[in-house]
Amino acid sequence: MAAALALFIKLLPLYITVALGWIAGRYLQASGRHIAGIMLYIVTPSVVFSGVMAAPLSPEVILLPGLVFGFCTLVALGHMVLARRLLSDGSAAVIPLSVGTGNTGYFGIPVALLLFGEEGLALYIVCMLGTTLFENSVGFYLAARGKYSIRDALVRVARLPSVYAFVAAVLLNLANVSIPEPFVPLFDNLRGAYSILGMMIIGMSILSFRGLAGNPVFTGLAFFGKFVVWPLLALAFWWLDANWLGIYDRAVYQAIFLISITPIAANTVVIATLLDASPRQAAGTTLLSTLFALGFIPVMIALVF
């Protein structure tokens, strides 16, 4: 109970940041769209690059982003089929991105640091890269397909720098090349900006708190995928590997499970805003999931860890 309370208190600054973003958008006319571009094309690739450069890489660890990427894609494609049948307001394209990934960076990194410490945080970041790769490839593509042709959607995906940042960091890390000392503070500052600006974008996208859920079918489907299907998939992998495969240890299971219970990713709002793909619906549901996670995450951690 004490650990759950400590985690609850740890999450409160994230909600204050969302509120500050709403104030900036409501009274200062701050543009979430402009910040979204900065996040997607500059800040996120920088965080991916520095995270991989700092991680101790082994064949098993290198495979972790691919494993998490596969889980994200499986959940996303399954819910895309449901969304196309249940939603007719143009928001179905955002569902795969909403359920496939999670707020593993802006929200998950502070929680992982509290739970695992500095050593466990590096492993969590490696797992988290799987969700980042999903967001910037399959997730972005499926969202873009709601408004663009296959060719145009693929071109937009090819322009996203996070995938290239990941590949470059893996190659440099394996070659024993490190980030030059004068640039380390720069990447530390970008990591801080990643959390602050990412959470503020959620608040900026909410012009009114009335009708926050928008289409209840969208919200219900997003919540089911994010808070039921994803955690069950993570627990199934935990049981399968612990009892049969024996590839990873408990630290990896816990990192993947934490990824599975994070709320809907703030980058869902970033991408929906850039593509003009139901951004208000995405923002409202993302904020509701973030509020829900304030109680959901401590309870799940107390039950499973």
C-alpha positions as CSV (number, residue, x, y, z in Angstrom):
1,M,0.0,0.0,0.0
2,A,2.9,2.4,0.8
3,A,4.4,1.7,-2.6
4,A,1.1,2.3,-4.4
5,L,0.7,5.6,-2.5
6,A,4.3,6.7,-3.4
7,L,3.6,5.9,-7.0
8,F,0.3,7.8,-6.9
9,I,2.2,10.9,-5.6
10,K,4.9,10.5,-8.2
11,L,2.3,10.7,-11.0
12,L,0.7,13.9,-9.8
13,P,3.2,16.3,-11.6
14,L,2.2,14.7,-14.9
15,Y,-1.4,15.8,-14.4
16,I,-0.3,19.3,-13.4
17,T,1.7,19.4,-16.7
18,V,-1.5,18.4,-18.7
19,A,-3.4,21.2,-16.9
20,L,-0.6,23.7,-17.7
21,G,-0.9,22.7,-21.4
22,W,-4.6,23.3,-21.3
23,I,-4.1,26.8,-19.8
24,A,-1.5,27.5,-22.5
25,G,-3.9,26.4,-25.3
26,R,-7.0,28.0,-23.8
27,Y,-5.6,31.4,-22.7
28,L,-2.3,31.8,-24.5
29,Q,-3.4,30.4,-27.9
30,A,-0.3,28.0,-27.8
31,S,-0.3,25.8,-30.9
32,G,-0.1,22.1,-30.1
33,R,0.4,21.4,-33.9
34,H,3.7,23.3,-34.0
35,I,5.0,21.6,-30.9
36,A,3.8,18.2,-32.3
37,G,6.1,18.7,-35.2
38,I,9.1,19.5,-33.0
39,M,8.4,16.5,-30.8
40,L,8.0,14.0,-33.7
41,Y,10.9,15.2,-35.8
42,I,13.5,16.5,-33.3
43,V,12.9,15.5,-29.6
44,T,11.7,11.9,-30.0
45,P,14.5,10.8,-32.3
46,S,17.0,12.4,-29.8
47,V,15.5,10.5,-26.9
48,V,15.6,7.2,-28.9
49,F,19.2,7.8,-29.9
50,S,20.5,8.6,-26.5
51,G,18.5,5.7,-24.8
52,V,19.9,3.1,-27.2
53,M,23.4,4.5,-26.9
54,A,23.3,4.1,-23.1
55,A,21.9,0.6,-23.0
56,P,24.1,-2.5,-22.6
57,L,23.3,-4.4,-25.8
58,S,23.3,-8.2,-26.1
59,P,21.5,-10.3,-28.7
60,E,18.6,-10.9,-26.3
61,V,18.4,-7.2,-25.4
62,I,18.6,-6.1,-29.0
63,L,15.6,-8.4,-29.8
64,L,13.4,-6.8,-27.0
65,P,12.3,-3.8,-29.1
66,G,11.3,-6.2,-31.9
67,L,9.3,-8.3,-29.4
68,V,7.5,-5.3,-28.0
69,F,7.0,-4.0,-31.6
70,G,5.3,-7.3,-32.5
71,F,3.0,-7.1,-29.5
72,C,2.0,-3.5,-30.4
73,T,1.3,-4.5,-34.0
74,L,-0.8,-7.6,-33.0
75,V,-3.0,-5.6,-30.7
76,A,-3.3,-2.7,-33.2
77,L,-4.3,-4.9,-36.2
78,G,-6.9,-6.8,-34.2
79,H,-8.6,-3.6,-33.1
80,M,-8.4,-2.0,-36.5
81,V,-10.7,-4.7,-37.8
82,L,-13.2,-4.0,-34.9
83,A,-12.9,-0.2,-35.4
84,R,-13.8,-0.3,-39.1
85,R,-16.9,-2.2,-38.2
86,L,-18.0,-0.1,-35.2
87,L,-16.9,3.4,-36.1
88,S,-18.2,5.4,-39.1
89,D,-17.2,9.0,-38.1
90,G,-13.6,8.8,-39.5
91,S,-11.9,8.1,-36.2
92,A,-11.3,4.4,-36.9
93,A,-7.8,5.1,-38.3
94,V,-6.7,6.4,-34.9
95,I,-7.7,3.2,-32.9
96,P,-4.7,1.1,-33.9
97,L,-2.4,3.8,-32.7
98,S,-4.4,4.3,-29.5
99,V,-4.4,0.7,-28.4
100,G,-1.1,-0.6,-29.9
101,T,1.2,1.6,-28.0
102,G,1.1,3.5,-24.7
103,N,2.5,6.6,-22.9
104,T,5.7,4.7,-22.2
105,G,8.0,7.7,-22.4
106,Y,6.3,10.8,-20.9
107,F,4.4,8.8,-18.4
108,G,6.2,5.5,-18.1
109,I,9.8,6.6,-17.6
110,P,9.1,8.4,-14.3
111,V,7.2,5.3,-13.1
112,A,10.0,2.9,-14.2
113,L,12.6,5.0,-12.4
114,L,10.6,4.8,-9.2
115,L,10.0,1.1,-9.5
116,F,13.3,-0.2,-11.0
117,G,15.9,2.4,-10.2
118,E,18.6,3.6,-12.7
119,E,19.8,0.1,-13.7
120,G,16.3,-1.2,-14.4
121,L,15.4,2.0,-16.2
122,A,17.9,1.3,-19.0
123,L,16.3,-2.1,-19.7
124,Y,12.8,-0.5,-19.6
125,I,13.9,2.2,-22.2
126,V,15.2,-0.6,-24.5
127,C,11.7,-2.3,-24.3
128,M,10.1,1.1,-24.7
129,L,11.8,1.6,-28.0
130,G,9.6,-1.1,-29.5
131,T,6.5,1.2,-28.9
132,T,8.4,4.2,-30.3
133,L,9.2,2.2,-33.5
134,F,5.6,1.1,-33.7
135,E,4.4,4.7,-33.4
136,N,6.7,5.9,-36.1
137,S,6.1,3.1,-38.6
138,V,3.0,0.9,-38.5
139,G,1.0,3.1,-36.2
140,F,1.7,6.3,-38.2
141,Y,1.0,4.4,-41.4
142,L,-2.4,3.1,-40.3
143,A,-3.4,6.6,-39.0
144,A,-2.2,8.2,-42.3
145,R,-4.2,5.6,-44.4
146,G,-7.3,7.2,-43.1
147,K,-6.6,10.4,-45.1
148,Y,-3.8,9.4,-47.6
149,S,-3.1,6.8,-50.3
150,I,-0.8,3.9,-49.6
151,R,2.0,5.6,-51.4
152,D,1.6,9.0,-49.6
153,A,1.3,7.2,-46.2
154,L,4.5,5.3,-46.9
155,V,6.3,8.4,-48.0
156,R,5.3,10.1,-44.7
157,V,6.6,7.1,-42.7
158,A,9.9,7.2,-44.5
159,R,10.4,10.8,-43.5
160,L,10.1,10.0,-39.8
161,P,13.7,10.1,-38.3
162,S,13.1,7.9,-35.1
163,V,13.7,4.6,-37.0
164,Y,16.9,5.9,-38.5
165,A,18.0,7.2,-35.0
166,F,17.4,3.7,-33.6
167,V,19.4,1.9,-36.3
168,A,22.3,4.5,-36.0
169,A,22.5,4.2,-32.2
170,V,22.6,0.3,-32.3
171,L,25.4,0.4,-34.8
172,L,27.4,3.0,-32.9
173,N,26.8,1.2,-29.6
174,L,28.0,-2.1,-31.0
175,A,31.1,-0.3,-32.3
176,N,31.8,0.9,-28.8
177,V,31.2,4.5,-29.8
178,S,29.7,6.7,-27.1
179,I,28.1,10.2,-27.1
180,P,30.8,12.9,-26.7
181,E,30.9,14.3,-23.2
182,P,30.0,17.9,-24.2
183,F,26.8,16.6,-25.8
184,V,25.5,14.6,-22.8
185,P,23.8,17.6,-21.1
186,L,22.0,18.3,-24.4
187,F,20.5,14.9,-24.6
188,D,19.6,15.1,-20.9
189,N,17.7,18.3,-21.5
190,L,15.9,16.9,-24.5
191,R,14.8,14.0,-22.4
192,G,13.2,16.4,-19.9
193,A,11.6,18.4,-22.8
194,Y,10.2,15.1,-24.1
195,S,8.1,14.5,-20.9
196,I,7.0,18.1,-20.3
197,L,6.0,19.0,-23.9
198,G,4.5,15.6,-24.5
199,M,2.1,15.9,-21.6
200,M,1.3,19.5,-22.4
201,I,0.2,18.7,-25.9
202,I,-2.6,16.6,-24.4
203,G,-3.9,19.6,-22.5
204,M,-3.5,22.0,-25.5
205,S,-5.7,19.7,-27.6
206,I,-8.6,19.9,-25.1
207,L,-10.4,23.2,-25.8
208,S,-13.3,22.2,-23.6
209,F,-13.6,19.6,-20.9
210,R,-17.3,19.1,-21.7
211,G,-17.9,16.1,-23.9
212,L,-14.4,14.8,-23.2
213,A,-15.2,11.2,-24.1
214,G,-16.5,12.3,-27.5
215,N,-17.7,9.1,-29.3
216,P,-18.3,6.6,-26.5
217,V,-17.7,3.7,-28.9
218,F,-14.3,5.0,-29.7
219,T,-13.4,5.5,-26.0
220,G,-14.7,2.1,-25.0
221,L,-12.8,0.3,-27.7
222,A,-9.6,2.2,-26.9
223,F,-9.9,1.5,-23.2
224,F,-10.6,-2.2,-23.9
225,G,-7.6,-2.6,-26.1
226,K,-5.2,-0.6,-23.8
227,F,-6.3,-1.7,-20.4
228,V,-7.5,-5.3,-21.0
229,V,-6.1,-6.8,-24.1
230,W,-2.5,-5.4,-23.8
231,P,-2.0,-6.4,-20.1
232,L,-3.4,-9.9,-20.8
233,L,-1.0,-10.3,-23.7
234,A,2.0,-9.2,-21.5
235,L,0.9,-11.6,-18.7
236,A,0.6,-14.4,-21.2
237,F,4.1,-13.8,-22.5
238,W,5.4,-13.7,-18.8
239,W,3.8,-17.1,-18.1
240,L,5.0,-18.6,-21.4
241,D,8.6,-17.5,-21.1
242,A,8.9,-18.2,-17.4
243,N,7.6,-21.7,-17.7
244,W,8.6,-22.9,-21.2
245,L,11.0,-20.7,-23.1
246,G,13.4,-19.4,-20.4
247,I,14.9,-16.6,-22.5
248,Y,14.4,-13.6,-20.2
249,D,14.3,-12.9,-16.5
250,R,11.7,-11.2,-14.2
251,A,13.1,-7.7,-14.8
252,V,12.1,-8.0,-18.5
253,Y,8.7,-9.4,-17.7
254,Q,8.1,-6.4,-15.3
255,A,9.3,-3.9,-17.9
256,I,7.0,-5.3,-20.6
257,F,4.1,-5.4,-18.1
258,L,4.6,-1.8,-17.1
259,I,4.5,-0.9,-20.8
260,S,1.2,-2.7,-21.2
261,I,-0.6,-0.8,-18.4
262,T,0.5,2.7,-19.4
263,P,-2.3,5.0,-20.6
264,I,-2.8,5.9,-24.3
265,A,0.3,7.5,-25.7
266,A,0.5,11.3,-25.9
267,N,2.1,10.7,-29.3
268,T,-1.3,9.5,-30.4
269,V,-2.4,13.1,-30.1
270,V,0.8,14.4,-31.7
271,I,0.3,12.2,-34.8
272,A,-3.5,12.8,-34.9
273,T,-2.9,16.5,-34.8
274,L,-0.2,16.4,-37.6
275,L,-2.5,14.3,-39.8
276,D,-5.7,16.1,-38.8
277,A,-7.2,12.7,-38.0
278,S,-9.8,13.2,-35.3
279,P,-7.4,15.1,-33.0
280,R,-10.0,16.2,-30.4
281,Q,-11.3,12.6,-30.1
282,A,-7.8,11.4,-29.7
283,A,-6.9,14.1,-27.1
284,G,-10.1,13.5,-25.0
285,T,-9.7,9.8,-24.9
286,T,-6.0,10.1,-24.1
287,L,-6.7,12.4,-21.2
288,L,-9.4,10.2,-19.8
289,S,-7.0,7.2,-20.0
290,T,-4.3,9.2,-18.3
291,L,-6.7,10.1,-15.5
292,F,-7.8,6.4,-15.3
293,A,-4.2,5.3,-15.1
294,L,-3.6,7.3,-11.9
295,G,-5.5,4.6,-10.0
296,F,-5.1,1.7,-12.4
297,I,-1.3,1.5,-12.5
298,P,-0.8,1.4,-8.7
299,V,-3.4,-1.3,-8.3
300,M,-2.0,-3.4,-11.1
301,I,1.5,-3.1,-9.8
302,A,0.4,-4.1,-6.3
303,L,-1.4,-7.2,-7.7
304,V,1.3,-8.4,-10.1
305,F,4.7,-7.3,-8.9
